Amino acid sequence: MANFSKSNVPQFSVEVYQNEYLPEGGREVNAIVTVTSTGGGTVGSAVAAPHLYTPGQSPDAAVAIMVDCSGSMDYPPTKMRGARDATAAAIDALRDGVHFAVIGGTHVAKEVYPGNGELAVADARTREQAKQSLRKLSAGGGTAIGTWLKLADRLLSSVDVTIRHGIVLTDGRNEHESPEDLKAALDASAGRFTADARGVGTDWEVKEVTAIASALLGTADIVADPAGLSADFTQMMETAMGKEVADVALRLWTPVDTSIKFVKQVAPTVEPLTDRRTEAGPRAGDYPTGSWGDESRDYHVCVEVPEAGIGQEMLAARVSLVIPQGDGTAQALGAQGLVRAVWTDDMTASTSINPQVAHYTGQAELAQVIQQGLDARKAGDADGATAKLGRAVQLASASGNADTAKLLAKVVDVVDAAAGTVRLKAKVAEADEMTLETRSTKTVRVKK
């Protein structure tokens, strides 16, 4: 195993927030696990799979930019122009030495730059060549995003690098392949590269774009006005260039007769991870978290423990961070936290809900009721939509989630935020409704 120079390696820390006290017969333990990565030194210093990492180097990275070139990108023409400008801006944000490619996506995927099944290495010359090649991007054809992802995977895996990342831009629905084909492409790509997905305009399907980002542990967003694409692409690329360590997993070990009920990321967005567990030895499982730069995220872990008597206590779960190595071994990142259970007959202790757990339970419900409310609205169920979106307004108000509250106010008239009393607006701009749906999983952190 390589010796990591402390000045370059991000330091991971784990903090656990919970009420460990259970009443007699209590079996469910909830904890919020805050994972923080700090001090990676310069943007892009790395702790990688050990055989790839030399202390003092920037991490090797490869990026594939997938640009929708289907016929609808010409309506209005500002979309295709905005996509070209945004891709050029992303290319400018590439760090020297990073491998990259540009893919034009229709019902088939085409290599726009550099071609020949290869990746270019970013420097002044290749960045300029790549930007010149964007003139070849023209609109025509259908949309089959699975083919774009397969080509991106093939290109990204052709080099031995630490960080592999994709950017997907689409303006329409994935109409030229089956949902099963897209899911198969996402399943094949998951764990091989991360990707951010963006929908431009208002003719795309929110659930498709968010599913791509979710499967590939990236971000999803709407860029309703093509003029906003360049700034968004620059920021996405700068974030990708700041990633320092890839393939980090949250490893949960539980004792005998104890089981994990669920694991979900709850900040900065809600992302269910329960079904993504891979077994990691006796009574341990790994949950993927993707790539990390200098950042902090929160996870909600719920554990079911065996019944025990008053006064007994036990370790319910041990949380650690690892980079699985593919051969069954894992590189430990040195941080761990403990989730405990203590049985008590003190009613005050056993019934108080930890503030972090309460806050994120509300944020997860907020994301859920927004989705249910918008689905009910689309289905013509005005009463159901009013009830769910009213609850969303109440939760957003109580938790101080001002961004989501603003988005909700474009879809409903708020009569009383604290009580959740709202009226559906008769007319809602499509972009406003899609923005609320796309950003519904964004959360605010607990005010410490």
WOLINBEL-V673099 format. One record per residue. RES is the residue in three letters. PHI is phi as a letter, one per 30 degrees, with the letter a starting at -180 (none if undefined). Layout:
BEGIN
res: <RES:RES>
phi: <PHI:PHI>
END
This chain:
BEGIN
res: <MET:ALA:ASN:PHE:SER:LYS:SER:ASN:VAL:PRO:GLN:PHE:SER:VAL:GLU:VAL:TYR:GLN:ASN:GLU:TYR:LEU:PRO:GLU:GLY:GLY:ARG:GLU:VAL:ASN:ALA:ILE:VAL:THR:VAL:THR:SER:THR:GLY:GLY:GLY:THR:VAL:GLY:SER:ALA:VAL:ALA:ALA:PRO:HIS:LEU:TYR:THR:PRO:GLY:GLN:SER:PRO:ASP:ALA:ALA:VAL:ALA:ILE:MET:VAL:ASP:CYS:SER:GLY:SER:MET:ASP:TYR:PRO:PRO:THR:LYS:MET:ARG:GLY:ALA:ARG:ASP:ALA:THR:ALA:ALA:ALA:ILE:ASP:ALA:LEU:ARG:ASP:GLY:VAL:HIS:PHE:ALA:VAL:ILE:GLY:GLY:THR:HIS:VAL:ALA:LYS:GLU:VAL:TYR:PRO:GLY:ASN:GLY:GLU:LEU:ALA:VAL:ALA:ASP:ALA:ARG:THR:ARG:GLU:GLN:ALA:LYS:GLN:SER:LEU:ARG:LYS:LEU:SER:ALA:GLY:GLY:GLY:THR:ALA:ILE:GLY:THR:TRP:LEU:LYS:LEU:ALA:ASP:ARG:LEU:LEU:SER:SER:VAL:ASP:VAL:THR:ILE:ARG:HIS:GLY:ILE:VAL:LEU:THR:ASP:GLY:ARG:ASN:GLU:HIS:GLU:SER:PRO:GLU:ASP:LEU:LYS:ALA:ALA:LEU:ASP:ALA:SER:ALA:GLY:ARG:PHE:THR:ALA:ASP:ALA:ARG:GLY:VAL:GLY:THR:ASP:TRP:GLU:VAL:LYS:GLU:VAL:THR:ALA:ILE:ALA:SER:ALA:LEU:LEU:GLY:THR:ALA:ASP:ILE:VAL:ALA:ASP:PRO:ALA:GLY:LEU:SER:ALA:ASP:PHE:THR:GLN:MET:MET:GLU:THR:ALA:MET:GLY:LYS:GLU:VAL:ALA:ASP:VAL:ALA:LEU:ARG:LEU:TRP:THR:PRO:VAL:ASP:THR:SER:ILE:LYS:PHE:VAL:LYS:GLN:VAL:ALA:PRO:THR:VAL:GLU:PRO:LEU:THR:ASP:ARG:ARG:THR:GLU:ALA:GLY:PRO:ARG:ALA:GLY:ASP:TYR:PRO:THR:GLY:SER:TRP:GLY:ASP:GLU:SER:ARG:ASP:TYR:HIS:VAL:CYS:VAL:GLU:VAL:PRO:GLU:ALA:GLY:ILE:GLY:GLN:GLU:MET:LEU:ALA:ALA:ARG:VAL:SER:LEU:VAL:ILE:PRO:GLN:GLY:ASP:GLY:THR:ALA:GLN:ALA:LEU:GLY:ALA:GLN:GLY:LEU:VAL:ARG:ALA:VAL:TRP:THR:ASP:ASP:MET:THR:ALA:SER:THR:SER:ILE:ASN:PRO:GLN:VAL:ALA:HIS:TYR:THR:GLY:GLN:ALA:GLU:LEU:ALA:GLN:VAL:ILE:GLN:GLN:GLY:LEU:ASP:ALA:ARG:LYS:ALA:GLY:ASP:ALA:ASP:GLY:ALA:THR:ALA:LYS:LEU:GLY:ARG:ALA:VAL:GLN:LEU:ALA:SER:ALA:SER:GLY:ASN:ALA:ASP:THR:ALA:LYS:LEU:LEU:ALA:LYS:VAL:VAL:ASP:VAL:VAL:ASP:ALA:ALA:ALA:GLY:THR:VAL:ARG:LEU:LYS:ALA:LYS:VAL:ALA:GLU:ALA:ASP:GLU:MET:THR:LEU:GLU:THR:ARG:SER:THR:LYS:THR:VAL:ARG:VAL:LYS:LYS>
phi: <none:d:d:d:d:e:d:c:d:d:c:c:b:b:b:c:c:a:c:d:d:c:d:e:i:d:b:c:c:c:b:c:c:c:c:b:c:b:i:d:i:d:e:i:d:b:b:b:e:e:d:c:c:c:e:j:c:d:d:d:b:b:b:c:c:c:c:d:b:d:e:d:d:d:b:d:d:d:d:d:d:d:d:d:d:d:d:d:d:d:d:d:d:d:d:e:j:d:d:a:a:c:c:c:c:b:d:b:c:b:d:d:a:d:i:i:i:b:c:d:c:d:a:e:d:d:d:d:e:d:d:d:d:d:d:d:d:b:d:l:j:c:b:b:d:e:d:d:d:d:d:e:d:d:d:d:d:d:b:c:b:d:c:b:b:b:b:c:c:b:b:b:d:d:d:c:a:d:e:d:d:d:d:d:d:d:d:d:d:e:i:c:a:c:a:c:b:b:c:c:i:b:c:c:c:e:d:d:d:d:d:d:d:d:d:c:h:b:c:b:a:c:b:d:c:e:d:d:d:d:d:d:d:d:d:e:d:d:d:d:d:d:d:c:b:c:h:d:c:d:c:c:c:b:d:e:i:c:b:d:d:a:b:b:d:b:a:d:b:d:b:d:b:e:d:c:d:c:d:b:j:e:i:b:b:c:c:d:b:i:c:b:c:d:a:b:b:c:b:c:c:c:b:c:c:d:d:b:d:e:j:d:b:a:d:d:a:c:c:b:c:b:c:d:c:i:c:j:c:b:c:d:c:i:c:b:b:c:c:c:b:b:c:b:c:d:e:d:d:d:c:d:c:e:e:d:d:d:e:d:d:d:d:d:d:e:e:d:d:d:d:d:d:d:d:d:d:d:d:i:c:d:d:d:d:d:d:d:d:d:d:d:d:d:d:d:d:d:c:i:d:d:d:d:e:d:d:d:d:d:c:b:d:d:d:b:d:d:d:i:c:b:b:d:d:d:b:b:d:e:d:d:d:d:d:d:d:d:c:d:d:d:c:c:d:d:d:d>
END
